């Protein structure tokens, strides 16, 4: 039986890494339940992730913007 993968957190956490939810999509490392969130393991791809989320939210908000119709008086 192969050895269980351990959390790859920089503080030397010895907890077992979670299979599906423990893999970070931004830095492709595997973490335990305590360190699985990018904010908790100081993810190297965090700034890029935030920028993409900002751009996506900005585009959505600009699309929903309402523009007042201009009325002409005769």
N, C-alpha and C positions, 0 to 999 in steps of 0.2 A: 504494500500500500504506500503510495507516495506521501511525502510529508505535507501537512496542511500549509497553505500559503499564509504568511503572517502579514499583518498591517505594515505598510511601508512608510508610516509617519516618521518624521525626522527625530522625534524624541525617543525612539526605540521601543515603541508599543509592541507588546508580544501577543496581543489578541489575534485570533484568527480573522483573516480577511473574508468579507462577505462575497459570495459568488457573483451575483448580478448587480445588486445595488451598491456594492463596495467599489466597483470600478469607476474611476472618474473619467468622464468623456473628454475632459479638457487636457489632462496631463497623462492619461492612460495608466495610472498607478492604481494599486488595489489597497483598500483600507477597511478597517473594522467599522462597526456600527457607530462608534464615537467620533471617528475621523472621516466618515464618508462624504460629508458636505464640503464643497470647495472652500468655504470660509473657515472650516475647522482644521484643514490640513495645509493652509497657506498655498493654495494651488498656483502653479506658475502660469496657467492660462486664464486666471481670473480677470485680469484687465481686459483681455480680448473678449471674454464672455460678456463682461459688463458693457463694453462698447457695442457689441452686436445687439444686445438687448435694448440699449439706448436707441440705436438706429431703428430697430424694429418698432419700438414704441413711438418714436418720433414720426415715422412714416404713417403709422395708424392714426395718430392724433391729427396730423395734417390732413389726412383724407377725410376725417370727420368734421373738419372745420366748417362752420357755417359762414356764409357771406351774405350780408344784407343786400337786398335787391335795391337798385337805384330807381327811384321814381322820377319821371320828368313831369314838370308842371307846364300846362299849356296856357 
